[in-house]
Amino acid sequence: MKSVTKNLLDESVIKQLAQKHFSGSKVCQTEELTGGMFNAAYLVTGDGMPEETLVLKVGPAHGVKTLTYEKEIMRTEVEVYRLLENLDIPTPKVYAVDFTGEVIPGDCFFMQRLAGRTWHSTKNEIPPQAKPALMHEFGRCNAAVHKVSGGWFGYIKEDERFHFDGWGAAFSSMMGDILADGRIGKISLPYEAVEAAVGKHRSLLDEVKEPTLVSFDMWPGNVFVDRKNGRYTISGAVDFERAFYGDPYADFTSAVTLFDDVEREPEFIAGYEEASGRILTFTESDRVRMDLYRLYMAVIMCVETYRFDKAYALAVRTYCKRRIKKLLKHL
């Protein structure tokens, strides 16, 4: 996917980065991974590195336009990998991090290459009878993320401007930031109606008392699936850069193209309950909050279209505006 935020590197620069972090290494081959929508990423193959092939992930160049919540977003991802490394969810090892800007004008890091391919790219190959086991495992992975508690509500950043004592204040600020970005970008949206919906249900948001780690991006493009001995398993999850501390039920709304209504996914629920040790229930308040999170995701998807080509941006905005209208009617 083409995006103005992708910081594309020449092979010579990739070799410089590898030499800096893995002294004596020799890069033999690089290959751009084109599936991402925000960062640039490369397969880097060579000698003298922790593994024969690593993934180099590269954040936007300094000065390139990004959204407010995307400030230092790659540092969030690295921090979440650290938080999850000893939990029951497969994530890649991070081998080297470079936030210095010495070689490239931006952030980057080297990580392990996961086995298999994304669930999204293999969905037409996976037989229907294999899906229940994968959904059960997916539920366990979500539960593992939710075992991490935070010290505040809001985005996982050093800047305390993103930290809040309550979930209502945090979510209101998060929505306010993306709406402000939309206004600056002159994106056509029902701004006042969205703000009114959040304000109307502020008390329901404040019912969430414990700040829990939320991926908010566990869609099939970020979940890897591998086939061994005829059995499909989840081999890893990536791209936790949009993570925050908030309501864990927000993760049940971001699994786009896997399911829309978590309450209709018995295998996911069973896996989640097994791993979390608690029964997963859904009250009317939970359902309202989940619609607010769906609304937030739709607004983000609409506002971020400034960085894509015109045809794709138009298609996404058209879809998101229909979804926003429907959600506002519910709320």
C-alpha positions as CSV (number, residue, x, y, z in Angstrom):
1,M,0.0,0.0,0.0
2,K,1.4,3.4,-1.0
3,S,1.3,6.0,1.8
4,V,3.1,9.4,2.2
5,T,4.1,8.2,5.7
6,K,6.3,5.4,4.4
7,N,9.9,6.3,4.8
8,L,11.5,4.2,2.0
9,L,15.2,3.4,2.3
10,D,17.9,2.6,-0.2
11,E,19.7,-0.7,0.3
12,S,22.9,1.2,1.2
13,V,21.1,2.8,4.1
14,I,19.7,-0.5,5.3
15,K,23.3,-1.9,5.3
16,Q,24.4,1.1,7.4
17,L,21.7,0.4,9.9
18,A,22.6,-3.3,10.1
19,Q,26.3,-2.6,10.4
20,K,25.6,-0.1,13.2
21,H,23.5,-2.6,15.3
22,F,25.2,-5.9,14.3
23,S,28.9,-5.1,14.0
24,G,30.6,-7.2,11.3
25,S,27.3,-8.2,9.7
26,K,27.0,-8.5,5.9
27,V,23.6,-7.8,4.2
28,C,23.2,-10.0,1.2
29,Q,19.6,-9.1,0.2
30,T,16.8,-6.7,1.1
31,E,13.1,-6.9,0.1
32,E,10.5,-4.3,0.7
33,L,7.3,-5.6,2.4
34,T,4.5,-3.8,0.7
35,G,1.5,-4.8,2.8
36,G,1.6,-2.2,5.6
37,M,-0.3,1.1,5.4
38,F,1.8,3.4,7.6
39,N,5.4,2.3,8.1
40,A,7.9,1.0,5.7
41,A,9.3,-2.5,6.3
42,Y,12.0,-4.7,4.8
43,L,13.2,-8.3,4.9
44,V,16.9,-8.1,5.6
45,T,18.9,-11.3,4.8
46,G,22.6,-11.7,5.6
47,D,25.4,-13.0,7.9
48,G,26.4,-11.9,11.3
49,M,22.9,-11.0,12.5
50,P,20.9,-12.7,15.3
51,E,19.0,-14.6,12.6
52,E,19.6,-15.1,8.9
53,T,16.6,-12.9,8.0
54,L,15.2,-10.1,10.1
55,V,12.5,-7.5,9.6
56,L,13.5,-3.9,9.6
57,K,10.5,-1.6,10.4
58,V,10.9,2.1,9.6
59,G,8.7,4.9,10.9
60,P,7.8,8.1,9.1
61,A,10.6,10.6,8.5
62,H,10.8,13.5,10.9
63,G,8.5,16.3,9.6
64,V,6.1,14.2,7.6
65,K,2.5,14.9,8.5
66,T,1.0,12.4,10.9
67,L,-2.1,12.4,13.2
68,T,-1.9,13.6,16.7
69,Y,-2.1,10.2,18.3
70,E,0.7,8.9,16.0
71,K,3.3,11.0,17.8
72,E,6.3,8.7,18.5
73,I,4.0,5.8,17.6
74,M,6.9,3.3,16.9
75,R,8.1,3.7,20.5
76,T,4.7,2.5,21.7
77,E,5.0,-0.6,19.6
78,V,8.5,-1.5,21.0
79,E,7.2,-0.9,24.5
80,V,4.2,-3.2,24.0
81,Y,6.5,-6.0,22.7
82,R,8.4,-5.6,26.0
83,L,5.2,-5.8,28.0
84,L,4.0,-9.0,26.2
85,E,7.2,-10.9,25.8
86,N,6.5,-13.3,28.7
87,L,2.8,-13.7,28.2
88,D,0.8,-16.3,26.3
89,I,0.8,-14.5,23.0
90,P,3.5,-15.1,20.3
91,T,5.2,-11.8,19.3
92,P,8.5,-11.2,17.5
93,K,11.7,-10.6,19.4
94,V,13.1,-7.1,19.1
95,Y,16.8,-7.3,18.4
96,A,17.8,-3.7,17.9
97,V,16.1,-0.3,18.3
98,D,17.2,3.0,16.8
99,F,15.4,6.2,17.9
100,T,18.6,8.4,17.6
101,G,18.0,9.7,14.0
102,E,21.7,9.3,13.4
103,V,21.4,7.2,10.2
104,I,17.9,8.0,9.1
105,P,15.6,11.0,10.0
106,G,13.2,8.8,11.9
107,D,12.7,5.8,14.2
108,C,13.3,2.2,13.3
109,F,14.0,-1.2,14.8
110,F,15.0,-4.8,13.8
111,M,12.8,-7.7,14.8
112,Q,12.3,-11.4,14.3
113,R,10.6,-12.6,11.2
114,L,7.5,-14.5,12.1
115,A,6.7,-17.9,10.5
116,G,3.8,-18.2,8.1
117,R,1.7,-15.4,6.6
118,T,-1.0,-13.0,7.7
119,W,-4.4,-14.4,8.4
120,H,-5.7,-11.8,6.0
121,S,-3.6,-13.1,3.1
122,T,-4.4,-16.7,3.8
123,K,-8.1,-16.5,4.6
124,N,-9.1,-18.0,1.3
125,E,-6.8,-21.0,1.8
126,I,-7.8,-21.9,5.3
127,P,-10.6,-24.5,5.2
128,P,-13.8,-23.7,7.2
129,Q,-13.1,-26.6,9.6
130,A,-9.9,-25.0,10.7
131,K,-11.4,-21.7,11.7
132,P,-12.9,-22.7,15.1
133,A,-9.5,-23.7,16.5
134,L,-8.0,-20.5,15.2
135,M,-10.7,-18.4,16.7
136,H,-10.2,-20.2,20.0
137,E,-6.5,-19.3,19.9
138,F,-7.3,-15.8,18.8
139,G,-9.4,-15.4,21.9
140,R,-6.5,-16.6,24.1
141,C,-4.2,-14.1,22.4
142,N,-6.6,-11.2,23.2
143,A,-6.9,-12.4,26.8
144,A,-3.1,-12.4,27.1
145,V,-3.0,-8.7,26.0
146,H,-5.6,-7.8,28.6
147,K,-3.5,-9.3,31.4
148,V,-1.4,-6.2,31.3
149,S,-2.5,-3.2,33.4
150,G,-1.4,0.4,33.0
151,G,-0.7,3.3,35.4
152,W,-3.0,5.6,33.5
153,F,-5.8,5.7,30.9
154,G,-4.8,6.7,27.4
155,Y,-2.1,6.2,24.9
156,I,1.2,4.6,25.8
157,K,3.6,7.6,25.4
158,E,6.1,9.4,27.6
159,D,4.2,12.7,27.0
160,E,1.8,13.0,29.9
161,R,-0.6,15.0,27.7
162,F,-1.9,11.6,26.7
163,H,-2.3,10.3,30.3
164,F,-5.6,10.5,32.2
165,D,-7.0,9.4,35.5
166,G,-10.3,8.2,34.1
167,W,-11.4,6.4,30.9
168,G,-14.1,8.9,30.1
169,A,-11.6,11.8,30.0
170,A,-9.1,9.7,28.1
171,F,-11.5,8.6,25.4
172,S,-13.0,12.0,25.0
173,S,-9.5,13.4,24.5
174,M,-8.7,10.7,22.0
175,M,-11.8,11.4,20.0
176,G,-11.2,15.1,20.3
177,D,-7.7,14.8,18.9
178,I,-8.7,12.8,15.8
179,L,-11.7,15.2,15.2
180,A,-9.2,18.1,15.4
181,D,-7.0,16.4,12.9
182,G,-10.0,15.9,10.6
183,R,-11.0,19.6,10.8
184,I,-7.4,20.6,10.0
185,G,-7.4,18.2,7.0
186,K,-10.8,19.5,5.9
187,I,-12.3,16.0,6.0
188,S,-16.1,16.1,5.7
189,L,-17.5,14.5,8.9
190,P,-20.5,15.1,11.3
191,Y,-18.2,16.6,13.9
192,E,-20.8,18.0,16.3
193,A,-22.8,14.8,16.2
194,V,-19.8,12.6,17.1
195,E,-18.8,15.0,19.9
196,A,-22.4,14.8,21.2
197,A,-22.5,11.0,21.1
198,V,-19.3,10.8,23.2
199,G,-20.6,13.4,25.7
200,K,-23.9,11.7,26.0
201,H,-22.3,8.4,27.1
202,R,-19.4,9.9,29.2
203,S,-20.9,8.3,32.4
204,L,-20.8,4.8,30.7
205,L,-17.2,5.3,29.8
206,D,-16.4,6.2,33.4
207,E,-17.7,2.8,34.5
208,V,-14.4,1.4,33.3
209,K,-12.2,1.6,36.4
210,E,-9.0,-0.4,35.5
211,P,-6.7,0.8,32.7
212,T,-6.0,-2.4,30.6
213,L,-3.7,-2.8,27.7
214,V,-5.7,-2.7,24.4
215,S,-4.2,-3.4,21.0
216,F,-7.0,-1.8,19.0
217,D,-5.4,-3.2,15.8
218,M,-5.7,-7.0,16.1
219,W,-7.2,-7.4,12.7
220,P,-6.2,-10.3,10.4
221,G,-3.5,-8.3,8.7
222,N,-1.6,-8.1,12.0
223,V,-2.1,-11.8,13.0
224,F,0.2,-14.4,11.4
225,V,-1.0,-18.0,10.7
226,D,1.2,-21.0,10.0
227,R,0.4,-24.5,8.9
228,K,2.3,-27.4,10.5
229,N,1.4,-31.0,10.0
230,G,-1.8,-30.0,8.4
231,R,-2.9,-27.9,11.3
232,Y,-3.3,-24.1,11.2
233,T,-2.0,-22.1,14.3
234,I,-1.4,-18.5,15.1
235,S,2.3,-17.9,14.8
236,G,2.4,-14.4,16.0
237,A,0.8,-10.9,16.3
238,V,2.4,-7.6,15.3
239,D,1.8,-3.9,15.0
240,F,0.9,-2.8,18.5
241,E,1.8,0.8,17.8
242,R,-1.8,2.0,18.3
243,A,-2.1,0.4,21.7
244,F,-3.5,2.2,24.7
245,Y,-4.6,1.6,28.3
246,G,-8.4,1.6,28.5
247,D,-11.4,-0.6,28.2
248,P,-10.5,-4.2,27.0
249,Y,-13.8,-4.5,25.2
250,A,-12.4,-2.0,22.7
251,D,-10.3,-4.9,21.2
252,F,-13.5,-6.8,20.4
253,T,-14.4,-4.1,17.9
254,S,-11.1,-3.9,16.0
255,A,-11.0,-7.4,14.5
256,V,-12.2,-6.1,11.2
257,T,-13.0,-8.9,8.6
258,L,-12.8,-11.6,11.2
259,F,-16.0,-10.7,13.1
260,D,-18.2,-7.7,13.7
261,D,-20.1,-9.0,16.7
262,V,-18.0,-10.8,19.3
263,E,-21.1,-12.2,21.0
264,R,-21.7,-14.4,17.9
265,E,-18.2,-16.0,18.2
266,P,-18.4,-18.9,20.7
267,E,-15.0,-20.2,20.0
268,F,-13.3,-16.8,20.5
269,I,-15.2,-16.4,23.8
270,A,-14.3,-19.9,24.9
271,G,-10.6,-19.2,24.3
272,Y,-10.8,-15.9,26.0
273,E,-12.5,-17.3,29.0
274,E,-10.0,-20.2,29.2
275,A,-7.0,-17.9,29.2
276,S,-8.4,-15.1,31.3
277,G,-10.1,-17.3,33.9
278,R,-13.2,-15.3,33.9
279,I,-16.6,-15.4,32.2
280,L,-17.0,-12.9,29.4
281,T,-20.4,-11.1,29.7
282,F,-21.9,-8.3,27.8
283,T,-24.2,-5.7,29.3
284,E,-26.1,-3.0,27.5
285,S,-23.5,-0.5,28.7
286,D,-20.7,-2.7,27.2
287,R,-22.6,-2.7,23.9
288,V,-22.9,1.1,23.9
289,R,-19.2,1.5,24.7
290,M,-18.3,-0.9,21.9
291,D,-20.3,1.2,19.5
292,L,-18.3,4.2,20.6
293,Y,-15.1,2.4,19.9
294,R,-16.4,1.4,16.4
295,L,-17.2,5.0,15.9
296,Y,-13.7,6.0,16.9
297,M,-12.1,3.5,14.5
298,A,-14.3,4.7,11.7
299,V,-13.4,8.3,12.3
300,I,-9.7,7.4,12.4
301,M,-10.0,5.4,9.1
302,C,-11.7,8.4,7.5
303,V,-9.3,11.1,8.7
304,E,-6.1,9.1,7.8
305,T,-7.1,8.8,4.1
306,Y,-5.1,12.0,3.4
307,R,-2.0,9.9,3.0
308,F,-3.4,7.4,0.4
309,D,-4.0,7.6,-3.3
310,K,-7.3,9.3,-4.4
311,A,-9.2,6.2,-5.5
312,Y,-8.4,4.2,-2.3
313,A,-9.1,7.2,-0.1
314,L,-12.4,7.8,-1.7
315,A,-13.5,4.2,-1.2
316,V,-12.5,4.2,2.4
317,R,-14.2,7.5,3.2
318,T,-17.4,6.4,1.5
319,Y,-17.5,3.2,3.6
320,C,-16.6,4.9,6.8
321,K,-19.1,7.7,6.4
322,R,-21.9,5.2,6.0
323,R,-20.7,3.4,9.1
324,I,-20.4,6.6,11.1
325,K,-24.0,7.5,10.1
326,K,-25.3,4.1,11.2
327,L,-23.4,4.1,14.5
328,L,-24.6,7.6,15.4
329,K,-28.1,6.5,14.8
330,H,-27.6,3.6,17.3
331,L,-26.0,5.9,19.8
